[in-house]
Amino acid sequence: MIEPTEQIIGTRPFVVKRRVRWGECDPAGVAYTGNFPHYLLSAVTLFHEFLYGDEPARFRQQLDIETPCKSLTLTFDRALWPNEFFEMHVRVGDIRNSSYDIHVQGLLADGMSVFKGVFSPICIARSERRSIPIPKEWRSILETAKQLQ
């Protein structure tokens, strides 16, 4: 039986299990570096869906905001191979006036680090495309999630 490529396996802490697909690797059998931001952003998307409901875009629309990426950092600790499984542990980091951090740690089953990353979205007014303070409803959910980690 082939396991799914990606699935949520825990919510406290929030953990996404991922399998490296053969097509994500180069001819030497190593996952392309360019796939790591995809892995991280996919885990962040699932985390946002968990926090804000199945359609965080609808919630952002109700608040008249967007949350584009302000910053994305990655530190690579180990290569990944085809069909290798790893977990991404996701948590809320700093919450500032207009932006916040989502930390993602990629780990093998034995605890060996694969990568560490931080995704930092910024809240902007949808119509004006300027930064605004994080709306209180959005902030409240982030703060609750941070306390429950």
MODELLER restraints for C-alpha pairs under 7 A, 6 or more apart:
rsr = mdl.restraints
at = mdl.atoms
rsr.add(forms.Gaussian(group=physical.xy_distance, feature=features.Distance(at['CA:5:A'], at['CA:18:A']), mean=5.53, stdev=0.5))
rsr.add(forms.Gaussian(group=physical.xy_distance, feature=features.Distance(at['CA:5:A'], at['CA:19:A']), mean=4.86, stdev=0.5))
rsr.add(forms.Gaussian(group=physical.xy_distance, feature=features.Distance(at['CA:6:A'], at['CA:16:A']), mean=6.77, stdev=0.5))
rsr.add(forms.Gaussian(group=physical.xy_distance, feature=features.Distance(at['CA:6:A'], at['CA:17:A']), mean=5.57, stdev=0.5))
rsr.add(forms.Gaussian(group=physical.xy_distance, feature=features.Distance(at['CA:6:A'], at['CA:18:A']), mean=4.40, stdev=0.5))
rsr.add(forms.Gaussian(group=physical.xy_distance, feature=features.Distance(at['CA:6:A'], at['CA:19:A']), mean=6.40, stdev=0.5))
rsr.add(forms.Gaussian(group=physical.xy_distance, feature=features.Distance(at['CA:7:A'], at['CA:16:A']), mean=5.53, stdev=0.5))
rsr.add(forms.Gaussian(group=physical.xy_distance, feature=features.Distance(at['CA:7:A'], at['CA:17:A']), mean=5.36, stdev=0.5))
rsr.add(forms.Gaussian(group=physical.xy_distance, feature=features.Distance(at['CA:7:A'], at['CA:18:A']), mean=6.69, stdev=0.5))
rsr.add(forms.Gaussian(group=physical.xy_distance, feature=features.Distance(at['CA:8:A'], at['CA:15:A']), mean=5.88, stdev=0.5))
rsr.add(forms.Gaussian(group=physical.xy_distance, feature=features.Distance(at['CA:8:A'], at['CA:16:A']), mean=4.35, stdev=0.5))
rsr.add(forms.Gaussian(group=physical.xy_distance, feature=features.Distance(at['CA:8:A'], at['CA:17:A']), mean=6.21, stdev=0.5))
rsr.add(forms.Gaussian(group=physical.xy_distance, feature=features.Distance(at['CA:9:A'], at['CA:15:A']), mean=5.63, stdev=0.5))
rsr.add(forms.Gaussian(group=physical.xy_distance, feature=features.Distance(at['CA:9:A'], at['CA:16:A']), mean=5.74, stdev=0.5))
rsr.add(forms.Gaussian(group=physical.xy_distance, feature=features.Distance(at['CA:9:A'], at['CA:17:A']), mean=6.39, stdev=0.5))
rsr.add(forms.Gaussian(group=physical.xy_distance, feature=features.Distance(at['CA:12:A'], at['CA:149:A']), mean=6.46, stdev=0.5))
rsr.add(forms.Gaussian(group=physical.xy_distance, feature=features.Distance(at['CA:13:A'], at['CA:89:A']), mean=6.89, stdev=0.5))
rsr.add(forms.Gaussian(group=physical.xy_distance, feature=features.Distance(at['CA:13:A'], at['CA:149:A']), mean=6.05, stdev=0.5))
rsr.add(forms.Gaussian(group=physical.xy_distance, feature=features.Distance(at['CA:14:A'], at['CA:89:A']), mean=5.86, stdev=0.5))
rsr.add(forms.Gaussian(group=physical.xy_distance, feature=features.Distance(at['CA:14:A'], at['CA:90:A']), mean=5.44, stdev=0.5))
rsr.add(forms.Gaussian(group=physical.xy_distance, feature=features.Distance(at['CA:14:A'], at['CA:91:A']), mean=6.94, stdev=0.5))
rsr.add(forms.Gaussian(group=physical.xy_distance, feature=features.Distance(at['CA:15:A'], at['CA:87:A']), mean=6.40, stdev=0.5))
rsr.add(forms.Gaussian(group=physical.xy_distance, feature=features.Distance(at['CA:15:A'], at['CA:88:A']), mean=5.47, stdev=0.5))
rsr.add(forms.Gaussian(group=physical.xy_distance, feature=features.Distance(at['CA:15:A'], at['CA:89:A']), mean=4.56, stdev=0.5))
rsr.add(forms.Gaussian(group=physical.xy_distance, feature=features.Distance(at['CA:15:A'], at['CA:90:A']), mean=6.21, stdev=0.5))
rsr.add(forms.Gaussian(group=physical.xy_distance, feature=features.Distance(at['CA:16:A'], at['CA:43:A']), mean=6.35, stdev=0.5))
rsr.add(forms.Gaussian(group=physical.xy_distance, feature=features.Distance(at['CA:16:A'], at['CA:87:A']), mean=5.52, stdev=0.5))
rsr.add(forms.Gaussian(group=physical.xy_distance, feature=features.Distance(at['CA:16:A'], at['CA:88:A']), mean=5.08, stdev=0.5))
rsr.add(forms.Gaussian(group=physical.xy_distance, feature=features.Distance(at['CA:16:A'], at['CA:89:A']), mean=6.64, stdev=0.5))
rsr.add(forms.Gaussian(group=physical.xy_distance, feature=features.Distance(at['CA:17:A'], at['CA:85:A']), mean=6.92, stdev=0.5))
rsr.add(forms.Gaussian(group=physical.xy_distance, feature=features.Distance(at['CA:17:A'], at['CA:86:A']), mean=5.84, stdev=0.5))
rsr.add(forms.Gaussian(group=physical.xy_distance, feature=features.Distance(at['CA:17:A'], at['CA:87:A']), mean=4.38, stdev=0.5))
rsr.add(forms.Gaussian(group=physical.xy_distance, feature=features.Distance(at['CA:17:A'], at['CA:88:A']), mean=6.37, stdev=0.5))
rsr.add(forms.Gaussian(group=physical.xy_distance, feature=features.Distance(at['CA:18:A'], at['CA:85:A']), mean=5.56, stdev=0.5))
rsr.add(forms.Gaussian(group=physical.xy_distance, feature=features.Distance(at['CA:18:A'], at['CA:86:A']), mean=5.45, stdev=0.5))
rsr.add(forms.Gaussian(group=physical.xy_distance, feature=features.Distance(at['CA:18:A'], at['CA:87:A']), mean=6.04, stdev=0.5))
rsr.add(forms.Gaussian(group=physical.xy_distance, feature=features.Distance(at['CA:19:A'], at['CA:83:A']), mean=5.57, stdev=0.5))
rsr.add(forms.Gaussian(group=physical.xy_distance, feature=features.Distance(at['CA:19:A'], at['CA:84:A']), mean=5.57, stdev=0.5))
rsr.add(forms.Gaussian(group=physical.xy_distance, feature=features.Distance(at['CA:19:A'], at['CA:85:A']), mean=4.41, stdev=0.5))
rsr.add(forms.Gaussian(group=physical.xy_distance, feature=features.Distance(at['CA:19:A'], at['CA:86:A']), mean=6.56, stdev=0.5))
rsr.add(forms.Gaussian(group=physical.xy_distance, feature=features.Distance(at['CA:20:A'], at['CA:81:A']), mean=6.68, stdev=0.5))
rsr.add(forms.Gaussian(group=physical.xy_distance, feature=features.Distance(at['CA:20:A'], at['CA:82:A']), mean=5.25, stdev=0.5))
rsr.add(forms.Gaussian(group=physical.xy_distance, feature=features.Distance(at['CA:20:A'], at['CA:83:A']), mean=4.90, stdev=0.5))
rsr.add(forms.Gaussian(group=physical.xy_distance, feature=features.Distance(at['CA:20:A'], at['CA:84:A']), mean=5.45, stdev=0.5))
rsr.add(forms.Gaussian(group=physical.xy_distance, feature=features.Distance(at['CA:20:A'], at['CA:85:A']), mean=6.45, stdev=0.5))
rsr.add(forms.Gaussian(group=physical.xy_distance, feature=features.Distance(at['CA:21:A'], at['CA:82:A']), mean=5.55, stdev=0.5))
rsr.add(forms.Gaussian(group=physical.xy_distance, feature=features.Distance(at['CA:21:A'], at['CA:83:A']), mean=5.66, stdev=0.5))
rsr.add(forms.Gaussian(group=physical.xy_distance, feature=features.Distance(at['CA:22:A'], at['CA:82:A']), mean=4.84, stdev=0.5))
rsr.add(forms.Gaussian(group=physical.xy_distance, feature=features.Distance(at['CA:22:A'], at['CA:83:A']), mean=6.66, stdev=0.5))
rsr.add(forms.Gaussian(group=physical.xy_distance, feature=features.Distance(at['CA:24:A'], at['CA:31:A']), mean=5.49, stdev=0.5))
rsr.add(forms.Gaussian(group=physical.xy_distance, feature=features.Distance(at['CA:24:A'], at['CA:32:A']), mean=6.21, stdev=0.5))
rsr.add(forms.Gaussian(group=physical.xy_distance, feature=features.Distance(at['CA:24:A'], at['CA:35:A']), mean=6.87, stdev=0.5))
rsr.add(forms.Gaussian(group=physical.xy_distance, feature=features.Distance(at['CA:25:A'], at['CA:31:A']), mean=3.99, stdev=0.5))
rsr.add(forms.Gaussian(group=physical.xy_distance, feature=features.Distance(at['CA:25:A'], at['CA:32:A']), mean=5.35, stdev=0.5))
rsr.add(forms.Gaussian(group=physical.xy_distance, feature=features.Distance(at['CA:25:A'], at['CA:82:A']), mean=6.61, stdev=0.5))
rsr.add(forms.Gaussian(group=physical.xy_distance, feature=features.Distance(at['CA:26:A'], at['CA:32:A']), mean=6.11, stdev=0.5))
rsr.add(forms.Gaussian(group=physical.xy_distance, feature=features.Distance(at['CA:29:A'], at['CA:81:A']), mean=5.89, stdev=0.5))
rsr.add(forms.Gaussian(group=physical.xy_distance, feature=features.Distance(at['CA:29:A'], at['CA:82:A']), mean=6.41, stdev=0.5))
rsr.add(forms.Gaussian(group=physical.xy_distance, feature=features.Distance(at['CA:30:A'], at['CA:79:A']), mean=6.38, stdev=0.5))
rsr.add(forms.Gaussian(group=physical.xy_distance, feature=features.Distance(at['CA:30:A'], at['CA:80:A']), mean=5.76, stdev=0.5))
rsr.add(forms.Gaussian(group=physical.xy_distance, feature=features.Distance(at['CA:30:A'], at['CA:81:A']), mean=5.04, stdev=0.5))
rsr.add(forms.Gaussian(group=physical.xy_distance, feature=features.Distance(at['CA:31:A'], at['CA:79:A']), mean=6.82, stdev=0.5))
rsr.add(forms.Gaussian(group=physical.xy_distance, feature=features.Distance(at['CA:31:A'], at['CA:80:A']), mean=5.36, stdev=0.5))
rsr.add(forms.Gaussian(group=physical.xy_distance, feature=features.Distance(at['CA:31:A'], at['CA:81:A']), mean=5.93, stdev=0.5))
rsr.add(forms.Gaussian(group=physical.xy_distance, feature=features.Distance(at['CA:40:A'], at['CA:104:A']), mean=6.56, stdev=0.5))
rsr.add(forms.Gaussian(group=physical.xy_distance, feature=features.Distance(at['CA:43:A'], at['CA:88:A']), mean=6.90, stdev=0.5))
rsr.add(forms.Gaussian(group=physical.xy_distance, feature=features.Distance(at['CA:48:A'], at['CA:56:A']), mean=6.50, stdev=0.5))
rsr.add(forms.Gaussian(group=physical.xy_distance, feature=features.Distance(at['CA:49:A'], at['CA:55:A']), mean=6.16, stdev=0.5))
rsr.add(forms.Gaussian(group=physical.xy_distance, feature=features.Distance(at['CA:49:A'], at['CA:56:A']), mean=5.76, stdev=0.5))
rsr.add(forms.Gaussian(group=physical.xy_distance, feature=features.Distance(at['CA:51:A'], at['CA:141:A']), mean=6.84, stdev=0.5))
rsr.add(forms.Gaussian(group=physical.xy_distance, feature=features.Distance(at['CA:60:A'], at['CA:66:A']), mean=6.09, stdev=0.5))
rsr.add(forms.Gaussian(group=physical.xy_distance, feature=features.Distance(at['CA:64:A'], at['CA:125:A']), mean=6.29, stdev=0.5))
rsr.add(forms.Gaussian(group=physical.xy_distance, feature=features.Distance(at['CA:64:A'], at['CA:126:A']), mean=5.47, stdev=0.5))
rsr.add(forms.Gaussian(group=physical.xy_distance, feature=features.Distance(at['CA:65:A'], at['CA:123:A']), mean=6.32, stdev=0.5))
rsr.add(forms.Gaussian(group=physical.xy_distance, feature=features.Distance(at['CA:65:A'], at['CA:124:A']), mean=5.50, stdev=0.5))
rsr.add(forms.Gaussian(group=physical.xy_distance, feature=features.Distance(at['CA:65:A'], at['CA:125:A']), mean=4.81, stdev=0.5))
rsr.add(forms.Gaussian(group=physical.xy_distance, feature=features.Distance(at['CA:65:A'], at['CA:126:A']), mean=4.73, stdev=0.5))
rsr.add(forms.Gaussian(group=physical.xy_distance, feature=features.Distance(at['CA:66:A'], at['CA:123:A']), mean=5.81, stdev=0.5))
rsr.add(forms.Gaussian(group=physical.xy_distance, feature=features.Distance(at['CA:66:A'], at['CA:124:A']), mean=5.42, stdev=0.5))
rsr.add(forms.Gaussian(group=physical.xy_distance, feature=features.Distance(at['CA:66:A'], at['CA:125:A']), mean=6.60, stdev=0.5))
rsr.add(forms.Gaussian(group=physical.xy_distance, feature=features.Distance(at['CA:66:A'], at['CA:126:A']), mean=5.68, stdev=0.5))
rsr.add(forms.Gaussian(group=physical.xy_distance, feature=features.Distance(at['CA:67:A'], at['CA:121:A']), mean=5.33, stdev=0.5))
rsr.add(forms.Gaussian(group=physical.xy_distance, feature=features.Distance(at['CA:67:A'], at['CA:122:A']), mean=5.17, stdev=0.5))
rsr.add(forms.Gaussian(group=physical.xy_distance, feature=features.Distance(at['CA:67:A'], at['CA:123:A']), mean=4.72, stdev=0.5))
rsr.add(forms.Gaussian(group=physical.xy_distance, feature=features.Distance(at['CA:67:A'], at['CA:124:A']), mean=6.33, stdev=0.5))
rsr.add(forms.Gaussian(group=physical.xy_distance, feature=features.Distance(at['CA:68:A'], at['CA:121:A']), mean=5.33, stdev=0.5))
rsr.add(forms.Gaussian(group=physical.xy_distance, feature=features.Distance(at['CA:68:A'], at['CA:122:A']), mean=5.89, stdev=0.5))
rsr.add(forms.Gaussian(group=physical.xy_distance, feature=features.Distance(at['CA:69:A'], at['CA:120:A']), mean=5.88, stdev=0.5))
rsr.add(forms.Gaussian(group=physical.xy_distance, feature=features.Distance(at['CA:69:A'], at['CA:121:A']), mean=4.30, stdev=0.5))
rsr.add(forms.Gaussian(group=physical.xy_distance, feature=features.Distance(at['CA:69:A'], at['CA:122:A']), mean=6.33, stdev=0.5))
rsr.add(forms.Gaussian(group=physical.xy_distance, feature=features.Distance(at['CA:70:A'], at['CA:120:A']), mean=5.55, stdev=0.5))
rsr.add(forms.Gaussian(group=physical.xy_distance, feature=features.Distance(at['CA:70:A'], at['CA:121:A']), mean=5.19, stdev=0.5))
rsr.add(forms.Gaussian(group=physical.xy_distance, feature=features.Distance(at['CA:70:A'], at['CA:122:A']), mean=5.72, stdev=0.5))
rsr.add(forms.Gaussian(group=physical.xy_distance, feature=features.Distance(at['CA:71:A'], at['CA:119:A']), mean=6.10, stdev=0.5))
rsr.add(forms.Gaussian(group=physical.xy_distance, feature=features.Distance(at['CA:71:A'], at['CA:120:A']), mean=5.03, stdev=0.5))
rsr.add(forms.Gaussian(group=physical.xy_distance, feature=features.Distance(at['CA:71:A'], at['CA:121:A']), mean=6.94, stdev=0.5))
rsr.add(forms.Gaussian(group=physical.xy_distance, feature=features.Distance(at['CA:72:A'], at['CA:118:A']), mean=5.69, stdev=0.5))
rsr.add(forms.Gaussian(group=physical.xy_distance, feature=features.Distance(at['CA:72:A'], at['CA:119:A']), mean=4.68, stdev=0.5))
rsr.add(forms.Gaussian(group=physical.xy_distance, feature=features.Distance(at['CA:72:A'], at['CA:120:A']), mean=6.22, stdev=0.5))
rsr.add(forms.Gaussian(group=physical.xy_distance, feature=features.Distance(at['CA:73:A'], at['CA:117:A']), mean=5.28, stdev=0.5))
rsr.add(forms.Gaussian(group=physical.xy_distance, feature=features.Distance(at['CA:73:A'], at['CA:118:A']), mean=5.28, stdev=0.5))
rsr.add(forms.Gaussian(group=physical.xy_distance, feature=features.Distance(at['CA:73:A'], at['CA:119:A']), mean=6.75, stdev=0.5))
rsr.add(forms.Gaussian(group=physical.xy_distance, feature=features.Distance(at['CA:74:A'], at['CA:115:A']), mean=6.82, stdev=0.5))
rsr.add(forms.Gaussian(group=physical.xy_distance, feature=features.Distance(at['CA:74:A'], at['CA:116:A']), mean=5.69, stdev=0.5))
rsr.add(forms.Gaussian(group=physical.xy_distance, feature=features.Distance(at['CA:74:A'], at['CA:117:A']), mean=4.27, stdev=0.5))
rsr.add(forms.Gaussian(group=physical.xy_distance, feature=features.Distance(at['CA:74:A'], at['CA:118:A']), mean=6.75, stdev=0.5))
rsr.add(forms.Gaussian(group=physical.xy_distance, feature=features.Distance(at['CA:75:A'], at['CA:115:A']), mean=5.48, stdev=0.5))
rsr.add(forms.Gaussian(group=physical.xy_distance, feature=features.Distance(at['CA:75:A'], at['CA:116:A']), mean=5.20, stdev=0.5))
rsr.add(forms.Gaussian(group=physical.xy_distance, feature=features.Distance(at['CA:75:A'], at['CA:117:A']), mean=6.28, stdev=0.5))
rsr.add(forms.Gaussian(group=physical.xy_distance, feature=features.Distance(at['CA:76:A'], at['CA:114:A']), mean=6.31, stdev=0.5))
rsr.add(forms.Gaussian(group=physical.xy_distance, feature=features.Distance(at['CA:76:A'], at['CA:115:A']), mean=4.52, stdev=0.5))
rsr.add(forms.Gaussian(group=physical.xy_distance, feature=features.Distance(at['CA:76:A'], at['CA:116:A']), mean=6.75, stdev=0.5))
rsr.add(forms.Gaussian(group=physical.xy_distance, feature=features.Distance(at['CA:77:A'], at['CA:113:A']), mean=6.04, stdev=0.5))
rsr.add(forms.Gaussian(group=physical.xy_distance, feature=features.Distance(at['CA:77:A'], at['CA:114:A']), mean=4.90, stdev=0.5))
rsr.add(forms.Gaussian(group=physical.xy_distance, feature=features.Distance(at['CA:77:A'], at['CA:115:A']), mean=5.21, stdev=0.5))
rsr.add(forms.Gaussian(group=physical.xy_distance, feature=features.Distance(at['CA:78:A'], at['CA:113:A']), mean=6.97, stdev=0.5))
rsr.add(forms.Gaussian(group=physical.xy_distance, feature=features.Distance(at['CA:78:A'], at['CA:114:A']), mean=4.73, stdev=0.5))
rsr.add(forms.Gaussian(group=physical.xy_distance, feature=features.Distance(at['CA:78:A'], at['CA:115:A']), mean=6.96, stdev=0.5))
rsr.add(forms.Gaussian(group=physical.xy_distance, feature=features.Distance(at['CA:79:A'], at['CA:114:A']), mean=6.91, stdev=0.5))
rsr.add(forms.Gaussian(group=physical.xy_distance, feature=features.Distance(at['CA:85:A'], at['CA:108:A']), mean=6.91, stdev=0.5))
rsr.add(forms.Gaussian(group=physical.xy_distance, feature=features.Distance(at['CA:86:A'], at['CA:106:A']), mean=6.56, stdev=0.5))
rsr.add(forms.Gaussian(group=physical.xy_distance, feature=features.Distance(at['CA:86:A'], at['CA:107:A']), mean=5.54, stdev=0.5))
rsr.add(forms.Gaussian(group=physical.xy_distance, feature=features.Distance(at['CA:86:A'], at['CA:108:A']), mean=4.64, stdev=0.5))
rsr.add(forms.Gaussian(group=physical.xy_distance, feature=features.Distance(at['CA:86:A'], at['CA:109:A']), mean=6.53, stdev=0.5))
rsr.add(forms.Gaussian(group=physical.xy_distance, feature=features.Distance(at['CA:87:A'], at['CA:106:A']), mean=5.54, stdev=0.5))
rsr.add(forms.Gaussian(group=physical.xy_distance, feature=features.Distance(at['CA:87:A'], at['CA:107:A']), mean=5.19, stdev=0.5))
rsr.add(forms.Gaussian(group=physical.xy_distance, feature=features.Distance(at['CA:87:A'], at['CA:108:A']), mean=6.21, stdev=0.5))
rsr.add(forms.Gaussian(group=physical.xy_distance, feature=features.Distance(at['CA:88:A'], at['CA:104:A']), mean=6.06, stdev=0.5))
rsr.add(forms.Gaussian(group=physical.xy_distance, feature=features.Distance(at['CA:88:A'], at['CA:105:A']), mean=5.37, stdev=0.5))
rsr.add(forms.Gaussian(group=physical.xy_distance, feature=features.Distance(at['CA:88:A'], at['CA:106:A']), mean=4.40, stdev=0.5))
rsr.add(forms.Gaussian(group=physical.xy_distance, feature=features.Distance(at['CA:88:A'], at['CA:107:A']), mean=6.32, stdev=0.5))
rsr.add(forms.Gaussian(group=physical.xy_distance, feature=features.Distance(at['CA:89:A'], at['CA:104:A']), mean=5.50, stdev=0.5))
rsr.add(forms.Gaussian(group=physical.xy_distance, feature=features.Distance(at['CA:89:A'], at['CA:105:A']), mean=5.12, stdev=0.5))
rsr.add(forms.Gaussian(group=physical.xy_distance, feature=features.Distance(at['CA:89:A'], at['CA:106:A']), mean=6.49, stdev=0.5))
rsr.add(forms.Gaussian(group=physical.xy_distance, feature=features.Distance(at['CA:90:A'], at['CA:102:A']), mean=6.88, stdev=0.5))
rsr.add(forms.Gaussian(group=physical.xy_distance, feature=features.Distance(at['CA:90:A'], at['CA:103:A']), mean=5.64, stdev=0.5))
rsr.add(forms.Gaussian(group=physical.xy_distance, feature=features.Distance(at['CA:90:A'], at['CA:104:A']), mean=4.58, stdev=0.5))
rsr.add(forms.Gaussian(group=physical.xy_distance, feature=features.Distance(at['CA:90:A'], at['CA:105:A']), mean=6.66, stdev=0.5))
rsr.add(forms.Gaussian(group=physical.xy_distance, feature=features.Distance(at['CA:91:A'], at['CA:102:A']), mean=5.75, stdev=0.5))
rsr.add(forms.Gaussian(group=physical.xy_distance, feature=features.Distance(at['CA:91:A'], at['CA:103:A']), mean=5.31, stdev=0.5))
rsr.add(forms.Gaussian(group=physical.xy_distance, feature=features.Distance(at['CA:91:A'], at['CA:104:A']), mean=6.70, stdev=0.5))
rsr.add(forms.Gaussian(group=physical.xy_distance, feature=features.Distance(at['CA:91:A'], at['CA:149:A']), mean=6.95, stdev=0.5))
rsr.add(forms.Gaussian(group=physical.xy_distance, feature=features.Distance(at['CA:92:A'], at['CA:101:A']), mean=6.06, stdev=0.5))
rsr.add(forms.Gaussian(group=physical.xy_distance, feature=features.Distance(at['CA:92:A'], at['CA:102:A']), mean=4.72, stdev=0.5))
rsr.add(forms.Gaussian(group=physical.xy_distance, feature=features.Distance(at['CA:92:A'], at['CA:103:A']), mean=6.20, stdev=0.5))
rsr.add(forms.Gaussian(group=physical.xy_distance, feature=features.Distance(at['CA:92:A'], at['CA:142:A']), mean=6.87, stdev=0.5))
rsr.add(forms.Gaussian(group=physical.xy_distance, feature=features.Distance(at['CA:92:A'], at['CA:145:A']), mean=6.88, stdev=0.5))
rsr.add(forms.Gaussian(group=physical.xy_distance, feature=features.Distance(at['CA:92:A'], at['CA:146:A']), mean=5.34, stdev=0.5))
rsr.add(forms.Gaussian(group=physical.xy_distance, feature=features.Distance(at['CA:93:A'], at['CA:100:A']), mean=6.89, stdev=0.5))
rsr.add(forms.Gaussian(group=physical.xy_distance, feature=features.Distance(at['CA:93:A'], at['CA:101:A']), mean=4.80, stdev=0.5))
rsr.add(forms.Gaussian(group=physical.xy_distance, feature=features.Distance(at['CA:93:A'], at['CA:102:A']), mean=5.53, stdev=0.5))
rsr.add(forms.Gaussian(group=physical.xy_distance, feature=features.Distance(at['CA:93:A'], at['CA:103:A']), mean=6.16, stdev=0.5))
rsr.add(forms.Gaussian(group=physical.xy_distance, feature=features.Distance(at['CA:94:A'], at['CA:100:A']), mean=5.54, stdev=0.5))
rsr.add(forms.Gaussian(group=physical.xy_distance, feature=features.Distance(at['CA:94:A'], at['CA:101:A']), mean=5.38, stdev=0.5))
rsr.add(forms.Gaussian(group=physical.xy_distance, feature=features.Distance(at['CA:95:A'], at['CA:101:A']), mean=6.53, stdev=0.5))
rsr.add(forms.Gaussian(group=physical.xy_distance, feature=features.Distance(at['CA:97:A'], at['CA:133:A']), mean=5.18, stdev=0.5))
rsr.add(forms.Gaussian(group=physical.xy_distance, feature=features.Distance(at['CA:97:A'], at['CA:134:A']), mean=6.21, stdev=0.5))
rsr.add(forms.Gaussian(group=physical.xy_distance, feature=features.Distance(at['CA:98:A'], at['CA:122:A']), mean=5.63, stdev=0.5))
rsr.add(forms.Gaussian(group=physical.xy_distance, feature=features.Distance(at['CA:98:A'], at['CA:123:A']), mean=5.46, stdev=0.5))
rsr.add(forms.Gaussian(group=physical.xy_distance, feature=features.Distance(at['CA:98:A'], at['CA:131:A']), mean=6.47, stdev=0.5))
rsr.add(forms.Gaussian(group=physical.xy_distance, feature=features.Distance(at['CA:98:A'], at['CA:132:A']), mean=5.63, stdev=0.5))
rsr.add(forms.Gaussian(group=physical.xy_distance, feature=features.Distance(at['CA:98:A'], at['CA:133:A']), mean=4.32, stdev=0.5))
rsr.add(forms.Gaussian(group=physical.xy_distance, feature=features.Distance(at['CA:98:A'], at['CA:134:A']), mean=5.02, stdev=0.5))
rsr.add(forms.Gaussian(group=physical.xy_distance, feature=features.Distance(at['CA:99:A'], at['CA:120:A']), mean=6.54, stdev=0.5))
rsr.add(forms.Gaussian(group=physical.xy_distance, feature=features.Distance(at['CA:99:A'], at['CA:121:A']), mean=5.64, stdev=0.5))
rsr.add(forms.Gaussian(group=physical.xy_distance, feature=features.Distance(at['CA:99:A'], at['CA:122:A']), mean=4.14, stdev=0.5))
rsr.add(forms.Gaussian(group=physical.xy_distance, feature=features.Distance(at['CA:99:A'], at['CA:123:A']), mean=6.07, stdev=0.5))
rsr.add(forms.Gaussian(group=physical.xy_distance, feature=features.Distance(at['CA:99:A'], at['CA:134:A']), mean=6.92, stdev=0.5))
rsr.add(forms.Gaussian(group=physical.xy_distance, feature=features.Distance(at['CA:100:A'], at['CA:120:A']), mean=5.49, stdev=0.5))
rsr.add(forms.Gaussian(group=physical.xy_distance, feature=features.Distance(at['CA:100:A'], at['CA:121:A']), mean=6.12, stdev=0.5))
rsr.add(forms.Gaussian(group=physical.xy_distance, feature=features.Distance(at['CA:100:A'], at['CA:122:A']), mean=6.85, stdev=0.5))
rsr.add(forms.Gaussian(group=physical.xy_distance, feature=features.Distance(at['CA:101:A'], at['CA:118:A']), mean=6.28, stdev=0.5))
rsr.add(forms.Gaussian(group=physical.xy_distance, feature=features.Distance(at['CA:101:A'], at['CA:119:A']), mean=5.72, stdev=0.5))
rsr.add(forms.Gaussian(group=physical.xy_distance, feature=features.Distance(at['CA:101:A'], at['CA:120:A']), mean=4.47, stdev=0.5))
rsr.add(forms.Gaussian(group=physical.xy_distance, feature=features.Distance(at['CA:101:A'], at['CA:121:A']), mean=6.98, stdev=0.5))
rsr.add(forms.Gaussian(group=physical.xy_distance, feature=features.Distance(at['CA:102:A'], at['CA:118:A']), mean=5.60, stdev=0.5))
rsr.add(forms.Gaussian(group=physical.xy_distance, feature=features.Distance(at['CA:102:A'], at['CA:119:A']), mean=5.17, stdev=0.5))
rsr.add(forms.Gaussian(group=physical.xy_distance, feature=features.Distance(at['CA:102:A'], at['CA:120:A']), mean=6.28, stdev=0.5))
rsr.add(forms.Gaussian(group=physical.xy_distance, feature=features.Distance(at['CA:103:A'], at['CA:117:A']), mean=5.86, stdev=0.5))
rsr.add(forms.Gaussian(group=physical.xy_distance, feature=features.Distance(at['CA:103:A'], at['CA:118:A']), mean=4.56, stdev=0.5))
rsr.add(forms.Gaussian(group=physical.xy_distance, feature=features.Distance(at['CA:103:A'], at['CA:119:A']), mean=6.52, stdev=0.5))
rsr.add(forms.Gaussian(group=physical.xy_distance, feature=features.Distance(at['CA:104:A'], at['CA:116:A']), mean=5.94, stdev=0.5))
rsr.add(forms.Gaussian(group=physical.xy_distance, feature=features.Distance(at['CA:104:A'], at['CA:117:A']), mean=5.17, stdev=0.5))
rsr.add(forms.Gaussian(group=physical.xy_distance, feature=features.Distance(at['CA:104:A'], at['CA:118:A']), mean=6.18, stdev=0.5))
rsr.add(forms.Gaussian(group=physical.xy_distance, feature=features.Distance(at['CA:105:A'], at['CA:115:A']), mean=5.99, stdev=0.5))
rsr.add(forms.Gaussian(group=physical.xy_distance, feature=features.Distance(at['CA:105:A'], at['CA:116:A']), mean=4.60, stdev=0.5))
rsr.add(forms.Gaussian(group=physical.xy_distance, feature=features.Distance(at['CA:105:A'], at['CA:117:A']), mean=6.40, stdev=0.5))
rsr.add(forms.Gaussian(group=physical.xy_distance, feature=features.Distance(at['CA:106:A'], at['CA:113:A']), mean=5.98, stdev=0.5))
rsr.add(forms.Gaussian(group=physical.xy_distance, feature=features.Distance(at['CA:106:A'], at['CA:114:A']), mean=5.05, stdev=0.5))
rsr.add(forms.Gaussian(group=physical.xy_distance, feature=features.Distance(at['CA:106:A'], at['CA:115:A']), mean=4.96, stdev=0.5))
rsr.add(forms.Gaussian(group=physical.xy_distance, feature=features.Distance(at['CA:106:A'], at['CA:116:A']), mean=6.18, stdev=0.5))
rsr.add(forms.Gaussian(group=physical.xy_distance, feature=features.Distance(at['CA:107:A'], at['CA:113:A']), mean=4.57, stdev=0.5))
rsr.add(forms.Gaussian(group=physical.xy_distance, feature=features.Distance(at['CA:107:A'], at['CA:114:A']), mean=5.28, stdev=0.5))
rsr.add(forms.Gaussian(group=physical.xy_distance, feature=features.Distance(at['CA:108:A'], at['CA:114:A']), mean=6.83, stdev=0.5))
rsr.add(forms.Gaussian(group=physical.xy_distance, feature=features.Distance(at['CA:122:A'], at['CA:131:A']), mean=6.90, stdev=0.5))
rsr.add(forms.Gaussian(group=physical.xy_distance, feature=features.Distance(at['CA:123:A'], at['CA:131:A']), mean=5.70, stdev=0.5))
rsr.add(forms.Gaussian(group=physical.xy_distance, feature=features.Distance(at['CA:123:A'], at['CA:132:A']), mean=5.79, stdev=0.5))
rsr.add(forms.Gaussian(group=physical.xy_distance, feature=features.Distance(at['CA:123:A'], at['CA:133:A']), mean=6.72, stdev=0.5))
rsr.add(forms.Gaussian(group=physical.xy_distance, feature=features.Distance(at['CA:123:A'], at['CA:134:A']), mean=5.82, stdev=0.5))
rsr.add(forms.Gaussian(group=physical.xy_distance, feature=features.Distance(at['CA:124:A'], at['CA:130:A']), mean=5.07, stdev=0.5))
rsr.add(forms.Gaussian(group=physical.xy_distance, feature=features.Distance(at['CA:124:A'], at['CA:131:A']), mean=4.16, stdev=0.5))
rsr.add(forms.Gaussian(group=physical.xy_distance, feature=features.Distance(at['CA:124:A'], at['CA:132:A']), mean=5.27, stdev=0.5))
rsr.add(forms.Gaussian(group=physical.xy_distance, feature=features.Distance(at['CA:125:A'], at['CA:131:A']), mean=6.39, stdev=0.5))
rsr.add(forms.Gaussian(group=physical.xy_distance, feature=features.Distance(at['CA:125:A'], at['CA:132:A']), mean=6.24, stdev=0.5))
